[in-house]
């Protein structure tokens, strides 16, 4: 095999972005970088979720409560109501 499945998927993504969504060649690196960052963030969130599920129920509840408390405070552009 000349290319891995991941490499082929990347080429398909680039073709879709450029030919179907008409994203310019100059913008493609920025868009690909943002997609990569999103993918990495999703992977990290999955790992964090898996780690949380291994904790005692009381620890899980404390984490969820802290997340709910902080859900609006750290998001840029969101005003406290």
C-alpha positions in Angstrom: 0.0 0.0 0.0 1.4 3.4 -1.0 -0.7 5.5 1.4 -2.3 4.8 4.8 -6.0 5.1 5.3 -5.3 8.2 7.3 -3.4 9.8 4.5 -6.1 9.0 2.0 -8.7 10.5 4.3 -6.6 13.6 4.5 -6.4 13.9 0.8 -10.2 13.4 0.5 -10.7 16.1 3.1 -8.5 18.5 1.2 -10.3 17.8 -2.0 -13.7 18.3 -0.4 -12.6 21.6 1.3 -11.2 22.9 -1.9 -13.4 21.7 -4.7 -16.8 21.3 -3.0 -16.6 23.9 -0.3 -14.5 26.2 -2.5 -11.9 27.0 0.2 -9.0 28.8 -1.4 -5.5 27.3 -1.5 -4.2 30.0 0.8 -6.9 29.3 3.4 -6.5 25.5 3.4 -3.6 25.3 5.9 -5.5 27.4 8.4 -8.7 25.3 8.0 -6.7 22.1 8.3 -4.9 23.3 11.4 -8.3 24.2 13.0 -9.7 20.8 12.1 -6.6 19.2 13.6 -6.9 21.2 16.8 -10.6 20.2 17.0 -9.8 16.5 16.5 -7.1 16.7 19.2 -9.4 18.4 21.6 -12.1 15.8 21.0 -9.5 13.0 21.7 -8.4 14.7 24.9 -12.0 15.1 26.0 -12.7 11.4 25.4 -9.6 10.5 27.5 -10.7 12.9 30.2 -14.2 11.4 30.2 -12.8 7.9 30.4 -10.6 8.9 33.3 -13.6 10.5 35.1 -15.7 7.3 34.7 -13.0 5.4 36.6 -13.4 7.6 39.7 -15.8 7.1 42.6 -19.3 8.4 42.2 -18.7 11.2 44.7 -15.6 12.4 42.7 -17.6 12.2 39.5 -20.4 14.3 41.0 -17.9 16.8 42.3 -16.3 17.1 38.8 -19.8 17.5 37.2 -20.8 20.2 39.7 -17.5 22.1 39.1 -18.1 21.9 35.4 -21.6 23.2 35.7 -20.5 26.0 38.0 -17.8 27.1 35.5 -19.7 26.4 32.3 -20.3 30.0 31.4 -17.5 31.8 33.2 -14.6 30.8 30.9 -16.3 31.0 27.5 -15.1 34.0 25.6 -17.9 36.4 24.6 -20.5 35.0 27.0 -22.0 37.4 29.4 -23.0 36.4 32.9 -26.8 36.6 33.3 
